[in-house]
Amino acid sequence: MTVETPFPIEFADRLKELPPYLFVEIDKAKRAAKAAGRNIIDLGIGDPDTPTLPHIVQALKQAVEDPANHRYAFDAGLPSLRVEIANWFKNRFNVALDPNTEIYPLVGSKEGLAHLPLGIINPKDKVLLTDPAYPAYRASLTFAGAKIVNVPLKESSGFLPDLKKVEQFKDIKAMYVNYPNNPTSATATKEFYQELVAIAKAKGIILISDMAYSEIYYDGQKPVSILEIDGAKDIAIEFHSFSKTYNMTGWRIGWACGNTKLIEALGKVKTNYDSGIFQAIQVAAITALKTKDEDLEILRNLYQERRDCFIMGLRSIGWKIPAPKAAFYVWGKIPKGFANSMETAKAFLEKADIVATPGVGFGEAGEGYIRMTLTITKDRLTEAVDRFKKIL
Ligand SMILES: *Cc1c(COP(=O)(O)O)cnc(C)c1O
């Protein structure tokens, strides 16, 4: 519906600068298909399908009853939460963090990732962005007026950026890395980070690492944090999330950690935008961080079983996709006979009632690929393979 206004109301220029939202058509088609009662298998959503672990829900119930948790929270979070994050980080990565200056809780890691550029990027500053990428990086850099320089992630290099190329760029202010990666599910090694940190130090590049999938890994191969590298704290900030680790996407809580100056910049921006995280959620998050590893292992095993079943099923019908080592995304080359990723996604929806995400939606270098998630049951994944068999 268009509403008459007494004068033209226009979006600000920065909104016009945003990259086009490529999923409009597919979203529309998906909604229409669902409304028409078609039995849609949705491999498009990156959101855990199983509930938040019950001990965390219980902790929230208790915390919410306490009026002390009803008021404005501290911007920088409960000191006890920051201490618990530091404990968790020490246990998981053997990295010591100062809870007062090197950790900052966030209203979900996306919030922090999206606000950071306002604190450290000036208009026209050049920023390296690995491509394909989680869309929030590009949007928030656009808002900050950054000049984005894309660094393609190629399958032949394990979806890691070519560091020889990175070294050749001039006047780069910052660079993003995201491992385990969304959408490719690729992981980074310690050697890669060592080399990257050395280059970044030599060239004065701030490193921004997004580790939302740190605890979703397979075959016992734990992803490494960039902060494990000696001296990384001098130049790097890393974003962590409760969302995927504990099935807490709707709760909106995460944290940033690393370099004090970068944390301070983020905190200054945030103080002017939000007033902290609902304190009851912070209290429950402390409980979440104390979760026994066995409980997380159950979740990892669930995704691993789905992964193995889906990848093997796809192979059996001739669609060969490497098994992800981490995260819950299957990132595959589009099958033969399809023009591009958008056409592939449209055909999947029209002919098989399957929703998948076209790679190009994550950046130009994502063209030729399609992303499918493991956040549905094994039975539904098997059903998806059967449907693919009929159309491929
Ligand atoms: C899910 C996701 C996030 C967002 O996590 P929240 O803490 O829920 O905001 C950040 N980065 C990547 C790559 C993600 O896939």
The ligand as a Tripos MOL2 file, in Angstrom:
@<TRIPOS>MOLECULE
LIG
   15    15     1     0     0
SMALL
NO_CHARGES

@<TRIPOS>ATOM
      1 C1         24.8480  -16.1360   13.0870 C.3       1 LIG1
      2 C2         26.0370  -15.3020   12.7750 C.ar      1 LIG1
      3 C3         26.3480  -14.1780   13.5370 C.ar      1 LIG1
      4 C4         25.3520  -13.5280   14.4740 C.3       1 LIG1
      5 O1         25.3210  -14.0180   15.6980 O.3       1 LIG1
      6 P1         24.4560  -13.2880   16.8200 P.3       1 LIG1
      7 O2         25.3100  -13.4020   18.0250 O.co2     1 LIG1
      8 O3         23.1800  -14.0630   16.8980 O.co2     1 LIG1
      9 O4         24.2280  -11.8830   16.4170 O.co2     1 LIG1
     10 C5         27.5430  -13.5170   13.3210 C.ar      1 LIG1
     11 N1         28.3720  -13.9250   12.3480 N.ar      1 LIG1
     12 C6         28.0800  -14.9680   11.5660 C.ar      1 LIG1
     13 C7         29.0310  -15.3440   10.5150 C.3       1 LIG1
     14 C8         26.8940  -15.6730   11.7410 C.ar      1 LIG1
     15 O5         26.5890  -16.6670   10.9160 O.3       1 LIG1
@<TRIPOS>BOND
     1     1     2 1
     2     2     3 ar
     3     2    14 ar
     4     3     4 1
     5     3    10 ar
     6     4     5 1
     7     5     6 1
     8     6     7 2
     9     6     8 1
    10     6     9 1
    11    10    11 ar
    12    11    12 ar
    13    12    13 1
    14    12    14 ar
    15    14    15 1
@<TRIPOS>SUBSTRUCTURE
     1 LIG1         1 GROUP 0 **** ****
